[in-house]
Amino acid sequence: MNSLGIVKRLQLGGDIDAYCGKCKEIREHVIAALSAQGAVERVQCRTCQSNHIYKEKQAKAASTRTSTRGSRKDTGSTAESSGPLRAYSMQEKFQIGDRVEHPKFGLGVVVESRSGKIDVKFGRELKILIHAG
């Protein structure tokens, strides 16, 4: 039903407003396919000419997304860590279990040590860093 109260019948080749994933906006589309029940299945965007499944108008919902990245302050393995917190420096030598504070990655724990390199766990991420060992 439009603003005048007239019921619009959906038919092939007819116009309909739909969300276009390529344009990322609600645009005018041409109906390209209807289901047996008469529902719109596929449309073609009049702006970008892309064919896609019909998506009804979507209101912009408030984002409820949460961060999946671990906190920089939480190492997730405090039981393994030992000793005082040390600032990371390439000139320092680190051992397994040392707690490290990195200027970019935050707090971490050394989980592996080999010649010249250490594996440090920062939350859920594992980073390979250079050290003097």
Secondary structure as the mmCIF struct_conf table of DSSP 4:
data_model
#
loop_
_struct_conf.conf_type_id
_struct_conf.id
_struct_conf.beg_label_comp_id
_struct_conf.beg_label_asym_id
_struct_conf.beg_label_seq_id
_struct_conf.end_label_comp_id
_struct_conf.end_label_asym_id
_struct_conf.end_label_seq_id
TURN_TY1_P TURN_TY1_P1 SER A 3 LEU A 4
BEND BEND1 GLY A 5 GLY A 5
HELX_LH_PP_P HELX_LH_PP_P1 ILE A 6 LEU A 10
TURN_TY1_P TURN_TY1_P2 LEU A 12 GLY A 13
STRN STRN1 ASP A 15 CYS A 20
TURN_TY1_P TURN_TY1_P3 GLY A 21 LYS A 24
STRN STRN2 GLU A 25 LEU A 34
TURN_TY1_P TURN_TY1_P4 ALA A 36 GLN A 37
BEND BEND2 GLY A 38 GLY A 38
STRN STRN3 VAL A 40 CYS A 45
TURN_TY1_P TURN_TY1_P5 ARG A 46 CYS A 48
STRN STRN4 ASN A 51 ILE A 53
HELX_LH_PP_P HELX_LH_PP_P2 ALA A 61 SER A 63
BEND BEND3 ARG A 69 ARG A 69
HELX_LH_PP_P HELX_LH_PP_P3 GLY A 70 SER A 71
BEND BEND4 ARG A 72 LYS A 73
BEND BEND5 GLY A 76 GLY A 76
TURN_TY1_P TURN_TY1_P6 THR A 78 GLU A 80
STRN STRN5 SER A 82 ALA A 87
TURN_TY1_P TURN_TY1_P7 MET A 90 GLN A 91
BEND BEND6 GLU A 92 GLU A 92
TURN_TY1_P TURN_TY1_P8 ILE A 96 GLY A 97
STRN STRN6 ASP A 98 HIS A 102
TURN_TY1_P TURN_TY1_P9 PRO A 103 PHE A 105
STRN STRN7 GLY A 106 ARG A 114
TURN_TY1_P TURN_TY1_P10 SER A 115 GLY A 116
STRN STRN8 LYS A 117 PHE A 122
TURN_TY1_P TURN_TY1_P11 GLY A 123 ARG A 124
STRN STRN9 GLU A 125 ILE A 130
#
